[in-house]
Amino acid sequence: MQKLLDALAREPRHYRLFYLLSLYTGCRRGELCALQWSDFTFGKESLLLTISRSRSNVAGKGIVEGATKNGRSREIYLSGELCGIIRSYRHRKKMEAERAHRKLSPYLFTDEHGQLIHPDTFTKRLRKIYESIGFPREYHLHTLRHYFVTALLHCGVDKQTVADLVGHGDTGFLERTYCHPQQAQKEQAADTMLTVLRPDGSPIFNLAAACMAKRRGA
C-alpha cells in the first residue's frame, strides 16, 4: 500500500484524489465519477460525504447517470486530513475555471476544460500505475474497494457497519466475498492452538512423548 501511495503522490491531482477516495471510502467507480461538490458537507474537523448517484457506461447508451447500484444513498465520514486534500483540490479547480473564464463544474472529476472524465480513463490509468510499481496484472480499480472492505473487517469493524459504508443491503455478500482470513491471522491461530496444547511451555514433541510413555505405563 505504501508503494501505491508513493506512486499516487506523483500523479495529477484529479487521478490522485480519485484513487485516494476509492481507498478511503470503498466507493464504486461510477459513484466516484458522479460526485458533485454539493455531496460534501464540510465540518470543522471532518467531512460528510453523501453517495447518491452513479455514472456508468451502458451498452448502446453511452455514459448514463442514475441512482447507486442498490438504489439507496449512504453517508460516509472522512478524516480531517482528507478534508484538507479535498479543499485544496476544489481551490485548484476553481482557479483553473477562472483562468479559462468559465464557471466551476458542479462535478469533482473534470479535465482542464471542465468536461467530465470518462470512467474508463480512471481504470486504464490505474493499470498503468500498477504496472509501473510491479503489481500483479490481476489488480484493477475494484481492488481498491476490496482493500477498503478487508482492511476494516480485519481491524475489527463490525460487518454491518462495513456493509453500510460500501452500499450493501446486508452482510451476506460481504461474508461470502470478503471474510477470508489473512496469513497473519492464520499464523496467530496456529500459535493459539500450540498454547492450548502446551500451556506449560514445554516442547510439543516432548509433551507428546511424555503422553505416550504415560499410556504405556498405564
Salt bridges, closest charged atoms under 4 A:
GLU11 OE1 - ARG125 NE 2.69
GLU31 OE2 - ARG28 NH1 2.89
GLU31 OE1 - ARG74 NH2 2.71
ASP39 OD2 - ARG53 NH2 2.50
GLU65 OE2 - ARG53 NE 3.46
GLU65 OE1 - ARG55 NE 3.71
GLU96 OE1 - LYS93 NZ 3.10
GLU96 OE1 - ARG102 NH2 3.71
GLU112 OE2 - HIS113 NE2 3.69
ASP120 OD1 - ARG29 NH1 2.97
ASP120 OD2 - HIS118 ND1 3.86
GLU175 OE2 - LYS159 NZ 3.09
